Amino acid sequence: MNCLECNTELDRSERTYSMETLGISLCNAHIDRIEKIIKTKHTPLEAVQLYYALKKAGLHPTLEWWDGRRSIDIAISRVKLNIEIESNYETISHEQAIKDLEEAMLSFKNGFTTIRIPDVLVKYHLKDTVKNLTGIVEGLKINLKAI
């Protein structure tokens, strides 16, 4: 098994630790990088897993992209798509719902589409999530060309 980032072959301890902690195969250097991002940016583990799945699908995502106001979990800037992973969507308050709606409005005003994906979709339906996001990216490419 190789590192998803640098393609170096992983030894047994790297592979085991990476799969147990992140659910993806990374070398020690990239494990450290991702763990630092998770700790400093409060990035959901599912965002990291989705990032690497989208990367494997050829979509060229960016993890923790700064949009000028806040950090976005995953961005696909070529089509102006922001992806946020939601972990507490069952207990959303009306204040949080309004905040999310305002953030979506600001994104739209700046030409970006923001999608919020429940973490359970990434945990249990990663392939379907990537398939649908690929379709969304294709649709956004068509719409960008039409403008």
MARBA-3410 file (N, C-alpha, C, O; in Angstrom, 1 decimal):
147
0.9,-1.2,0.0,0.0,0.0,0.0,0.9,1.2,0.0,1.9,1.3,0.7 ~ 0.5,2.2,-0.8,1.3,3.5,-0.9,0.5,4.7,-0.3,-0.7,4.6,-0.1 ~ 1.3,5.7,0.0,0.8,6.9,0.6,-0.1,7.6,-0.5,0.4,7.7,-1.7 ~ -1.2,8.0,-0.2,-2.1,8.7,-1.1,-1.6,10.0,-1.6,-2.1,10.6,-2.6 ~ -0.7,10.6,-0.8,-0.2,11.9,-1.1,1.1,11.9,-2.0,1.2,12.6,-3.0
2.1,11.1,-1.5,3.4,11.1,-2.2,3.7,9.8,-2.9,4.7,9.7,-3.6 ~ 2.8,8.8,-2.8,2.9,7.5,-3.5,4.1,6.7,-3.0,4.5,5.7,-3.6 ~ 4.7,7.0,-1.8,5.8,6.2,-1.3,5.2,4.9,-0.7,4.1,5.0,-0.1 ~ 5.9,3.8,-0.7,5.4,2.6,-0.1,5.4,2.7,1.4,6.4,3.2,2.0 ~ 4.3,2.3,2.0,4.2,2.4,3.5,4.7,1.1,4.1,4.5,0.0,3.6
5.4,1.3,5.2,5.7,0.1,6.0,4.5,-0.3,6.8,3.5,0.4,6.9 ~ 4.6,-1.5,7.4,3.5,-2.0,8.1,3.0,-1.1,9.3,1.7,-0.9,9.4 ~ 3.9,-0.5,10.0,3.4,0.3,11.1,2.8,1.6,10.6,1.8,2.1,11.2 ~ 3.3,2.2,9.6,2.6,3.4,9.0,1.2,3.1,8.5,0.3,3.8,8.8 ~ 1.1,2.0,7.8,-0.1,1.6,7.2,-1.2,1.3,8.3,-2.3,1.8,8.2
-0.8,0.6,9.3,-1.7,0.3,10.4,-2.1,1.5,11.1,-3.3,1.7,11.4 ~ -1.2,2.4,11.5,-1.5,3.6,12.3,-2.4,4.5,11.4,-3.4,5.0,11.9 ~ -2.0,4.7,10.1,-2.8,5.6,9.3,-4.2,5.1,9.1,-5.2,5.9,9.2 ~ -4.4,3.8,8.9,-5.7,3.3,8.7,-6.6,3.3,10.0,-7.8,3.6,9.9 ~ -5.9,3.0,11.1,-6.7,3.1,12.4,-7.1,4.5,12.8,-8.1,4.7,13.4
-6.2,5.5,12.5,-6.5,6.8,13.0,-7.2,7.7,12.0,-8.1,8.5,12.3 ~ -6.9,7.5,10.7,-7.5,8.4,9.7,-8.4,7.6,8.7,-9.3,8.3,8.0 ~ -8.3,6.3,8.6,-9.1,5.6,7.6,-8.6,5.7,6.2,-9.3,5.3,5.3 ~ -7.4,6.2,6.0,-6.8,6.3,4.7,-5.3,6.0,4.8,-4.7,5.9,5.9 ~ -4.6,5.7,3.7,-3.2,5.3,3.8,-2.3,6.5,3.5,-2.3,7.0,2.4
-1.6,6.9,4.5,-0.6,8.0,4.4,0.7,7.6,5.1,0.7,6.8,6.0 ~ 1.8,8.2,4.6,3.1,8.0,5.3,3.1,8.9,6.5,2.3,9.7,6.7 ~ 4.1,8.7,7.3,4.2,9.4,8.6,4.3,10.9,8.4,3.7,11.7,9.2 ~ 5.0,11.4,7.4,5.1,12.8,7.1,3.7,13.4,6.8,3.3,14.5,7.3 ~ 2.9,12.7,6.0,1.6,13.2,5.7,0.6,13.0,6.8,-0.4,13.8,6.9
0.8,11.9,7.6,-0.1,11.8,8.7,0.1,13.0,9.7,-0.9,13.5,10.1 ~ 1.3,13.4,9.9,1.6,14.5,10.8,0.9,15.8,10.2,0.4,16.5,11.0 ~ 1.0,16.0,8.9,0.5,17.2,8.3,-1.1,17.2,8.5,-1.6,18.2,8.8 ~ -1.7,16.0,8.2,-3.2,16.0,8.3,-3.6,16.1,9.8,-4.6,16.8,10.1 ~ -2.9,15.4,10.7,-3.2,15.6,12.1,-3.1,17.0,12.6,-3.9,17.5,13.4
-2.1,17.7,12.1,-2.0,19.2,12.4,-3.2,20.0,11.9,-3.7,20.9,12.6 ~ -3.6,19.7,10.7,-4.7,20.4,10.1,-6.0,20.1,10.9,-6.8,21.0,11.2 ~ -6.2,18.8,11.2,-7.4,18.5,12.0,-7.4,19.2,13.3,-8.4,19.7,13.8 ~ -6.2,19.3,14.0,-6.1,19.9,15.3,-6.3,21.4,15.2,-7.1,22.0,16.0 ~ -5.7,22.1,14.3,-5.7,23.5,14.3,-6.9,24.1,13.6,-7.4,25.1,14.0
-7.5,23.4,12.6,-8.6,23.9,11.9,-9.9,23.2,12.3,-11.0,23.6,11.8 ~ -9.9,22.2,13.2,-11.0,21.5,13.6,-11.7,20.8,12.4,-12.9,20.7,12.3 ~ -10.9,20.3,11.5,-11.4,19.6,10.3,-11.9,18.3,10.7,-11.3,17.5,11.4 ~ -13.2,18.0,10.2,-13.7,16.7,10.5,-12.9,15.6,9.8,-12.5,15.8,8.7 ~ -12.8,14.4,10.4,-12.1,13.3,9.8,-12.7,12.9,8.5,-12.0,12.6,7.5
-14.0,13.0,8.4,-14.7,12.7,7.2,-14.4,13.7,6.0,-14.4,13.3,4.9 ~ -14.0,14.9,6.4,-13.6,15.9,5.3,-12.3,15.4,4.7,-12.1,15.5,3.5 ~ -11.4,14.9,5.6,-10.1,14.4,5.1,-10.3,13.2,4.2,-9.7,13.0,3.1 ~ -11.2,12.3,4.6,-11.5,11.1,3.8,-12.1,11.4,2.5,-11.7,10.8,1.5 ~ -13.0,12.4,2.5,-13.7,12.8,1.3,-12.7,13.5,0.4,-12.7,13.3,-0.8
-11.8,14.3,0.9,-10.8,15.0,0.2,-10.0,14.0,-0.6,-9.8,14.2,-1.8 ~ -9.5,13.0,0.0,-8.7,12.0,-0.7,-9.5,11.2,-1.7,-8.9,10.8,-2.8 ~ -10.7,10.9,-1.4,-11.6,10.2,-2.4,-11.8,11.1,-3.6,-11.8,10.6,-4.8 ~ -12.1,12.4,-3.4,-12.3,13.3,-4.5,-11.0,13.5,-5.3,-11.0,13.6,-6.6 ~ -9.9,13.5,-4.6,-8.6,13.6,-5.3,-8.3,12.4,-6.2,-7.9,12.5,-7.3
-8.7,11.2,-5.7,-8.5,10.0,-6.4,-9.4,10.0,-7.6,-9.1,9.4,-8.7 ~ -10.6,10.6,-7.5,-11.5,10.7,-8.6,-11.1,11.7,-9.7,-11.8,11.9,-10.7 ~ -10.0,12.5,-9.4,-9.5,13.5,-10.4,-10.2,14.8,-10.3,-10.2,15.6,-11.3 ~ -10.8,15.2,-9.2,-11.5,16.4,-9.1,-10.7,17.6,-8.6,-11.2,18.8,-8.6 ~ -9.5,17.4,-8.2,-8.6,18.5,-7.8,-9.1,19.4,-6.6,-9.2,20.6,-6.8
-9.5,18.7,-5.5,-10.0,19.5,-4.4,-8.8,20.1,-3.6,-7.7,19.8,-3.7 ~ -9.2,21.1,-2.7,-8.3,21.7,-1.8,-8.9,21.5,-0.4,-10.1,21.8,-0.2 ~ -8.1,21.0,0.5,-8.5,20.8,1.9,-8.3,22.1,2.7,-7.2,22.7,2.6 ~ -9.3,22.5,3.4,-9.2,23.7,4.3,-8.8,25.0,3.5,-7.7,25.6,3.7 ~ -9.6,25.3,2.5,-9.4,26.4,1.6,-9.9,27.7,2.3,-11.0,27.7,2.8
-9.1,28.8,2.4,-9.5,30.0,3.0,-10.2,30.9,1.9,-9.6,31.2,0.9 ~ -11.4,31.2,2.2,-12.2,32.0,1.2,-12.2,33.5,1.4,-12.9,34.3,0.8 ~ -11.3,34.0,2.4,-11.2,35.4,2.7,-12.0,35.7,4.0,-11.7,36.8,4.6 ~ -12.9,34.9,4.4,-13.6,35.1,5.7,-13.5,33.9,6.6,-13.4,34.1,7.8 ~ -13.4,32.7,6.0,-13.4,31.5,6.9,-12.7,30.4,6.1,-12.5,30.5,4.9
-12.5,29.3,6.8,-11.9,28.2,6.2,-13.0,27.2,5.7,-13.9,26.9,6.5 ~ -12.9,26.8,4.5,-13.9,25.8,3.9,-13.3,24.4,4.0,-12.1,24.2,3.7 ~ -14.1,23.4,4.5,-13.6,22.1,4.6,-12.9,21.6,3.3,-11.7,21.2,3.3 ~ -13.6,21.6,2.2,-13.1,21.2,0.9,-13.6,22.2,-0.1,-14.8,22.6,-0.1 ~ -12.7,22.6,-1.0,-13.1,23.5,-2.1,-12.6,22.9,-3.4,-11.6,22.3,-3.5
-13.5,23.0,-4.5,-13.1,22.7,-5.8,-13.2,24.0,-6.6,-14.2,24.3,-7.1 ~ -12.1,24.7,-6.6,-12.1,26.1,-7.0,-12.3,26.3,-8.5,-12.8,27.3,-8.9 ~ -12.0,25.3,-9.3,-12.2,25.4,-10.7,-13.7,25.6,-11.1,-14.0,26.2,-12.1 ~ -14.6,25.0,-10.3,-16.0,25.2,-10.5,-16.7,26.0,-9.4,-17.9,26.0,-9.4 ~ -15.9,26.6,-8.6,-16.4,27.4,-7.5,-17.4,26.7,-6.6,-18.5,27.1,-6.3
-16.9,25.5,-6.1,-17.8,24.6,-5.2,-17.1,24.5,-3.9,-15.9,24.1,-3.8 ~ -17.8,24.9,-2.8,-17.4,24.7,-1.5,-18.2,23.6,-0.8,-19.4,23.5,-1.0 ~ -17.5,22.7,-0.1,-18.1,21.5,0.5,-17.8,21.6,2.0,-16.7,21.6,2.4 ~ -18.9,21.6,2.8,-18.7,21.6,4.2,-19.3,20.3,4.8,-20.3,19.8,4.3 ~ -18.6,19.6,5.7,-19.0,18.4,6.3,-19.7,18.8,7.6,-19.1,19.4,8.5
-20.9,18.3,7.8,-21.7,18.6,9.0,-21.8,17.4,9.9,-22.1,16.3,9.4 ~ -21.5,17.6,11.2,-21.5,16.5,12.1,-22.6,16.5,13.1,-23.0,15.4,13.6 ~ -23.2,17.6,13.4,-24.3,17.7,14.3,-25.5,18.2,13.7,-26.2,19.1,14.2 ~ -25.9,17.7,12.5,-27.0,18.2,11.8,-28.3,17.8,12.4,-29.3,18.5,12.1 ~ -28.4,16.9,13.3,-29.6,16.4,13.9,-30.1,17.4,15.0,-31.3,17.6,15.2
-29.2,18.2,15.6,-29.5,19.1,16.7,-29.2,20.5,16.3,-28.8,21.3,17.1 ~ -29.5,20.9,15.0,-29.3,22.2,14.6,-30.3,23.2,15.2,-31.5,22.9,15.2 ~ -29.8,24.3,15.7,-30.7,25.3,16.2,-31.1,26.3,15.1,-30.5,26.3,14.0 ~ -32.2,27.1,15.3,-32.6,28.0,14.3,-31.5,29.1,14.1,-31.4,29.6,13.0 ~ -30.7,29.4,15.1,-29.6,30.4,15.0,-28.6,29.8,14.0,-28.1,30.6,13.2
-28.2,28.6,14.2,-27.2,27.9,13.3,-27.8,27.8,11.9,-27.0,28.0,10.9 ~ -29.0,27.5,11.8,-29.6,27.4,10.4,-29.6,28.7,9.7,-29.3,28.8,8.5 ~ -29.9,29.8,10.4,-29.8,31.2,9.8,-28.4,31.5,9.4,-28.1,32.1,8.4 ~ -27.5,31.2,10.3,-26.0,31.5,10.0,-25.6,30.7,8.8,-24.9,31.3,7.9 ~ -26.0,29.4,8.7,-25.7,28.6,7.5,-26.3,29.2,6.2,-25.6,29.3,5.2
-27.5,29.7,6.3,-28.2,30.3,5.2,-27.5,31.6,4.8,-27.3,31.8,3.6 ~ -27.1,32.4,5.7,-26.4,33.6,5.4,-25.0,33.3,4.8,-24.6,34.0,3.8 ~ -24.3,32.3,5.2,-23.0,31.9,4.6,-23.2,31.5,3.2,-22.4,31.8,2.3 ~ -24.3,30.7,3.0,-24.6,30.2,1.6,-24.9,31.4,0.7,-24.5,31.5,-0.4 ~ -25.7,32.4,1.2,-26.0,33.6,0.5,-24.8,34.4,0.1,-24.6,34.8,-1.1
-23.8,34.5,1.0,-22.6,35.2,0.7,-21.8,34.5,-0.3,-21.1,35.1,-1.2 ~ -21.8,33.2,-0.2,-21.1,32.4,-1.2,-21.7,32.6,-2.6,-20.9,32.8,-3.6 ~ -23.0,32.5,-2.7,-23.7,32.7,-4.0,-23.4,34.1,-4.5,-23.1,34.2,-5.7 ~ -23.4,35.1,-3.7,-23.1,36.4,-4.2,-21.7,36.5,-4.7,-21.4,37.4,-5.6 ~ -20.8,35.7,-4.2,-19.4,35.7,-4.7,-19.2,34.6,-5.8,-18.1,34.4,-6.2
-20.3,34.1,-6.3,-20.2,33.1,-7.4,-19.9,31.7,-7.0,-19.6,30.9,-7.9 ~ -20.0,31.4,-5.7,-19.7,30.0,-5.3,-20.9,29.3,-4.9,-21.9,29.9,-4.4 ~ -20.9,28.0,-5.0,-22.0,27.1,-4.5,-21.4,26.4,-3.3,-20.3,25.8,-3.3 ~ -22.2,26.4,-2.2,-21.8,25.7,-1.0,-22.8,24.5,-0.8,-24.0,24.6,-0.8 ~ -22.2,23.3,-0.6,-22.9,22.1,-0.3,-22.6,21.7,1.1,-21.4,21.6,1.4
-23.6,21.3,1.9,-23.3,20.8,3.2,-23.7,19.3,3.2,-24.8,18.9,2.8 ~ -22.7,18.5,3.6,-22.9,17.0,3.5,-22.8,16.4,4.9,-21.8,16.7,5.6 ~ -23.8,15.7,5.3,-23.7,15.0,6.7,-22.6,14.0,6.7,-22.3,13.3,5.7 ~ -21.9,14.0,7.8,-20.7,13.1,8.0,-21.1,11.7,7.8,-20.2,10.9,7.3 ~ -22.3,11.3,8.1,-22.7,9.9,7.9,-22.6,9.4,6.4,-22.4,8.3,6.1
-22.9,10.4,5.5,-22.8,10.0,4.1,-21.3,9.6,3.7,-21.1,8.7,3.0 ~ -20.4,10.3,4.3,-19.0,10.0,4.0,-18.6,8.7,4.7,-17.9,7.9,4.2 ~ -19.0,8.6,6.0,-18.7,7.4,6.7,-19.2,6.1,6.1,-18.5,5.1,6.0 ~ -20.5,6.1,5.6,-21.1,4.9,5.2,-21.4,4.8,3.7,-21.7,3.7,3.2 ~ -21.3,5.9,3.0,-21.7,5.9,1.6,-20.7,6.8,0.8,-21.1,7.6,0.0
-19.4,6.6,1.0,-18.3,7.4,0.4,-18.4,7.3,-1.1,-18.3,8.3,-1.8 ~ -18.5,6.1,-1.7,-18.5,6.0,-3.2,-19.7,6.7,-3.8,-19.5,7.4,-4.8 ~ -20.9,6.6,-3.2,-22.0,7.3,-3.7,-21.9,8.8,-3.6,-22.3,9.6,-4.5 ~ -21.3,9.2,-2.5,-21.1,10.7,-2.3,-20.1,11.2,-3.3,-20.4,12.3,-3.9 ~ -19.0,10.5,-3.6,-18.1,10.9,-4.6,-18.7,11.0,-6.0,-18.5,11.9,-6.8
-19.5,9.9,-6.3,-20.2,9.8,-7.6,-21.2,11.1,-7.8,-21.2,11.7,-8.8 ~ -21.9,11.4,-6.7,-22.8,12.5,-6.8,-22.1,13.9,-6.9,-22.5,14.7,-7.7 ~ -21.0,14.0,-6.2,-20.2,15.2,-6.2,-19.6,15.4,-7.6,-19.4,16.5,-8.1 ~ -19.1,14.2,-8.2,-18.6,14.3,-9.6,-19.6,14.8,-10.5,-19.3,15.6,-11.4 ~ -20.9,14.3,-10.4,-21.9,14.8,-11.2,-22.2,16.3,-11.0,-22.5,17.0,-12.0
-22.1,16.8,-9.8,-22.3,18.2,-9.5,-21.2,19.0,-10.1,-21.5,20.0,-10.7 ~ -20.0,18.5,-10.0,-18.9,19.3,-10.7,-19.0,19.3,-12.2,-18.8,20.4,-12.8 ~ -19.5,18.2,-12.8,-19.7,18.2,-14.2,-20.8,19.2,-14.6,-20.6,19.9,-15.6 ~ -21.9,19.3,-13.8,-22.9,20.3,-14.1,-22.4,21.7,-13.9,-22.8,22.6,-14.7 ~ -21.6,21.9,-12.9,-21.1,23.3,-12.7,-20.1,23.7,-13.8,-20.1,24.8,-14.2
-19.4,22.7,-14.3,-18.5,23.0,-15.5,-19.3,23.5,-16.7,-18.9,24.4,-17.4 ~ -20.4,22.8,-16.9,-21.2,23.1,-18.1,-21.8,24.5,-17.9,-21.8,25.3,-18.8 ~ -22.3,24.8,-16.7,-22.9,26.1,-16.4,-21.9,27.2,-16.5,-22.2,28.3,-16.9 ~ -20.7,27.0,-16.0,-19.6,28.0,-16.1,-19.3,28.3,-17.6,-19.0,29.5,-17.9 ~ -19.3,27.3,-18.4,-19.0,27.5,-19.8,-20.1,28.3,-20.5,-19.8,29.0,-21.5
-21.3,28.1,-20.1,-22.5,28.8,-20.7,-22.5,30.3,-20.4,-23.1,31.0,-21.1 ~ -21.8,30.7,-19.3,-21.9,32.1,-18.9,-21.0,33.0,-19.7,-21.0,34.2,-19.5
END
